[in-house]
């Protein structure tokens, strides 16, 4: 693996853990389910992307797609968490 691949996968892991920390903090404050579900999905997507990249898929496709999916998960979580009931 090249240095670029390691940096890219490392930044994906760090960004995912940071997003998960924010989502768990939100869950602890509000006691609603969407942030907890989103945190689980973010961790699973990041772990899957890293494993797929290590198996040989081009890392640029994997990290880009994983970042986009994780951002969408966080946005959907925020939207469903604040929906009036």
N, C-alpha and C positions, 0 to 999 in steps of 0.2 A: 504494500500500500504506500502511496505517495504521501508527502506531508500535507498536500491540499486535501486529500481524502480524510486524513485524520483530523485536521482542523475543522472540516465541514461536519463530520460526524460528531465531533466533540461539541461544536456549537449547537448542533441539533439536540444533543443530550442535555446540555446546560439550559438552553431555552425551554425545553420541555419540562425540566425539573422546576424551573422558575415559574412557569405557567401553572404547573401542578400545585406549587406552594401557594400561589395567589388564590387558586380555586378552592383549595382546602381551607384556607383562611376565611374565604367568603362563606363556605359551608358551615364552618364553626360559628360564625356570627349570626347567620340567618336561619340555620337548621332546615334548609330546603334541599331537596334532592338534586336539582340540575347541576350545581357546581361539583358535587361529589361524582356524579356520573361523568361529567366532562373531564374531571381529573383522571379518572380511570381510563377513559378513552385516549387522552393525551399520552399517558404513560404507555399504553398498549401500542399506539401508533408509532411512537418514538422507538420503542424496543423492536417492533417489527421492521421499521425502516432501517435501523442499524444492523439487524441480523441479515436482512436482504442485501444490504450494501456489502456486508462482509462475505456474503456468498458469491459475489461477483457481478451484481447488477451495477451499472454506472451510478456512481454516488450522486451526481448532479440531478438525475431524474428522481432518485429516492428522496434526497433531502428537500428538494423543492416541493415535491408532492406532499411530503410529510408536514412541512411548514404550513402549506395552504390548508390541508385537512385540519391541522390543529387550530389554526386561526378560525376556521369555520365552526369547529366544535365549541370554542370559547364564545364566539358571537351568538350561536344558537342557545348556548347555556344562559348567557346574559339576557337574551330576549325572552326565553321561557321563564326565567326566574322572576322577571318584573312584570309579567302579564297580569292585568287586573282580573280578579276573580269574582 
